[in-house]
Amino acid sequence: MENTKILSALCYVSLLFAPFLLPIIVYFVIKNTEVRYHAKRALISHSIPTVLSILLVIFGFIGIFSVNYDNTSGFAILMFILMGIYFIITLIVVIWNLLQAYKVFKESF
């Protein structure tokens, strides 16, 4: 098995232990175009849950300070729905990253 395939697969799997750190380091240190391609894809896919969580937190803070306290149940229901959507998207991204790592490993055999 080639070291480039291992690094490419690790960039995808790093979502579980070092989401941004490993793909950024691999992208800037390794000069192989295939590894850089996989590191860039992994970094983009790792940023999706992070951006969504930041947007969810911003929306939550805006909603907390602007909602009327007589009608907080509607806002709470909306926040639970948005958190559910966030969880589903994050789960899809994790599964996608693991499948991409598997594909990279499968190509090397």
Secondary structure, DSSP 8 states (H G I E B T S, - for coil): --HHHHHHHHHHHGGGT-TTHHHHHHHHH---HHHHHHHHHHHHHHHHHHHHHHHHHHHHHHHHHHS-GGGHHHHHHHHHHHHHHHHHHHHHHHHHHHHHHHHHHHHH-
